[in-house]
């Protein structure tokens, strides 16, 4: 039976669209779609867009069609384009994104809908998420994540900028009107397209509501994962995403708090992508300086910080890239 949710200003049984962009995800796709079908909140539709996969992803997706999964195909155009394709066909009152290698806990959507129905504000919902590689039994959740709170849009994005958190796509549940107001995914972006998109989502809401019992699982450590790509094209995408996020934030609120957050974003970009693209790093550092500068330290282990103290963070990062002896920033991120 469909859970009844008592609020007059929202449909009592809203339809939730679960949107799955898929590219060469055959090893994980069965588990992902099973997690979508296992939701305790049953009034859902699942839309999968295959982005020109060259493995067996499409045939696996087709095998779920008798169970109600709607499958669409497109020439390889990127995850942002696949999500936009799914959005064009989605009928839901709420949107749930789910990458083809990630997972939802059975009560993820129901927990978030219940929370929303207790709050009259125009809100977007997020939940607790953690990283795993093989089995979700080994998922690592970080309760200290500064985004794991109810926050205003400004406070949420300042925490995102200053603590080097990421906005995991599957953690969100978003009302349709917020999705429409925020606009479509930017198809010029590959790396950090989610950061840029969810910045716009957050800025269309009155509040970000955190649901600790709404769990999702982020599969990390995959070599083919977009977040692990370091080609020049991907780094240019990350830089464009940085510029857009700063623009969105400062257009929404331009004061010392948000300028500090924007400067921190620029500084973090520099730490993450030196020495791969020194030109983009220098541009980001110059922009951060104009915004007032940042006191953020680079992420890394004790050995990295020892070398950084002696020789400077750029030399430490260069040595790291040459020798691989220091853990990369992405390995010690706060979730």
FENWO-V797923 format. One line per field, one symbol per residue. ss: DSSP state (a for helix, b for strand, c for the rest). phi: phi as a letter, one per 40 degrees, with the letter a starting at -180 (. if undefined). burial: 1 if it has 16 or more other ideal C-beta (glycine too) atoms within 10 Angstrom, else 0. A space follows every 50 residues. Layout:
# FENWO-V797923
ss: ???
phi: ???
burial: ???
This chain:
# FENWO-V797923
ss: cccccccccccccccbbbbbbbcccaaaaaaaaaaaaccccccbbbbbbb bcccccaaaaaaccaaaccbbbbbccccaaaaaaaaaaaccccbbbbccc ccbbcccaaaaaaaaaccccccbbbbbbbbbbcccaaacbbccccccccc bcaaaaaaaaaaccccccaaacbbbaaaaaaaccccccccccaaaaaaaa aaacccbbbbbbbbbbbbbccccccaaacccaaaaaaaaaaaaaaaaaaa aacccaaaaaaaaaaaaaaaaaaccccaaaaaaaaaaaaacccccccccc caaaaaaaaaacaaaaaaaaaaacccccaaaaccc
phi: .cccbcaccbdcbccbccbbcbafbdcbcdcccccccccccccbbbbbbc cgdbbcdcccccccccchccbbbacdbhccccccdcccbcbccbbbcacc bbbbcdcdccccccccccbcccbbbbacbababbbccbcbbbccdcccac acdccccccdccbfcbbcdcccbbcdccdcccgcccccbbcgcccccccc cdccbcabccbccccbbbcbgccccdcccbcdcccccccccdcccccdcc ccabadccccccccccccdcccbccdbdccccccccccccchgbbcccci ccccccccccbgcccccccdccbgcbccdccbccd
burial: 00001000010001011111111111011001101110101011111111 11100011011001000011111100011111111110010111111111 11111011111111110000001111111111000000101000111100 10111111111111111111111111011001001100111111111111 11111011111001111111000001000000011111111111110110 01100001111111111111111101100110111011001001010111 00011011000011011111000001011000101
